[in-house]
Amino acid sequence: MLESQNERLVIAAVGDVLVNRPDPPSIFDRIGTQLSSADIAFCQLEAPYSNRGSRGSSGPRGAVANDVSNYVALPAAGFDVVSVASNHIGDWGEDAMLDVISRLRRDGIQPIGAGASIEEARQPAVLVRNGTTIAFLGYCSVAPSGYYAGHNRSGVAPMRALTHYEPLEGDQPGTPAEILTWPDPRDLERLQADVRSVRKRADVVIVSLHWGVHFVRALIADYQPVVARASIDAGADAVLGHHQHILKGIEVYAGKPIFYGIGNFAVDHDIDKWQASGDLDWLGRRRRIYREQFGVRTQAEGAIAESRLTVIVKLHIAGGKIGRVSYVPVIINEKSQPVPYPPHSPLGARVVEYLSSVTEAAGLPTDVFRVDEDEVTILTGGM
């Protein structure tokens, strides 16, 4: 462990960002100083903003918009670390992915989770603030198979999961199946090795994971707690999950916070145009399966109210370790702009209630939440 000055600093972390508008920085007009006042600001980037490349193997779901003019929103918002370990980062091919990584680095923003090879994709971002060294690592569990990096292949850092469908009544064809998942053991070993390695030179280690089941309320797949807890066992101090486009539960494990899904944050996503770029029959089947299997609506069918509930996670660091952990409730308005609210306000309370509800529905304790005046504290025992 490195020697650290006893100075306080704050990390502000948010979920998915996908900007696509004539005035890109305007998507952050309502966020105030929540990001700029933090010592380190983090987000997950969905799109490879670039004027290079062409549409890749994105398949029937369609490729997300990647107009390079939207890139300016990232440095304008003040992000310091950006995860590019997205299931869409390869939508426009290798050239576009590597170009946005280069753009981030030129602007002093450290990318994590993807690169020209698996060795580069697994490299941490290491920052020093107020005498404290903080490291970020990024991985993806939900990318198309061709998007994962290899020794001589660009892509995202893999934390893949295996899926097994077990019929509830094996002798009754057509009956529902139980869905079981578990982490790829080789990927998990490499993730833990990365954490242990960077732990030797960092006071605080944060693992970012693009993972989970999107659009489905509260559901946490079997593999996720295994990966999250193994990350902490290896030395991580916090786990930040995203990709699902709605909030998922929060767990405290060994005194460390696990955010299974911190939701959308700044997403200009026209679902009708996206559908038009893909295979409508495939999308229709997906919506039907989600509805029948899970008994819920997909985002395209009306879960927009849920996808507008989000948070800004705050990790308060002092003496070289995370002390207080909290979140600021945020509502995404009709202009796709994130707007923070006090937790006791009517709109802020909607976020607080929803997050408590999905945490409970996932079988996780809800007594870790304490509603304060401006934020909700996660009781980790580290205060």
Secondary structure by P-SEA (a helix, b strand, c coil): ccccccbbbbbbbbcbbbbbcccccccccccccccccccbbbbbbcccccccccccccccccccccccccccccccccccbbbccccccccccaaaaaaaaaaaaaaccccccccccccccccccccccccbbbbbbbbbccccccccccccccccccbbbbbbbbbccccccccbbbbbbbcaaaaaaaaaaaaaaacccccbbbbbbcccccccccccccaaaaaaaaaaaacccbbbbccccbbbbbbbccccccccccccccccccaaaaaaaccaaaaaaaaaaaaaaccccccccccccccccccbbbbbbccccccccbbbbbbbccccbbbbbccccaaaaaaaaaaaaaaaaaccccccccccccccccccccc
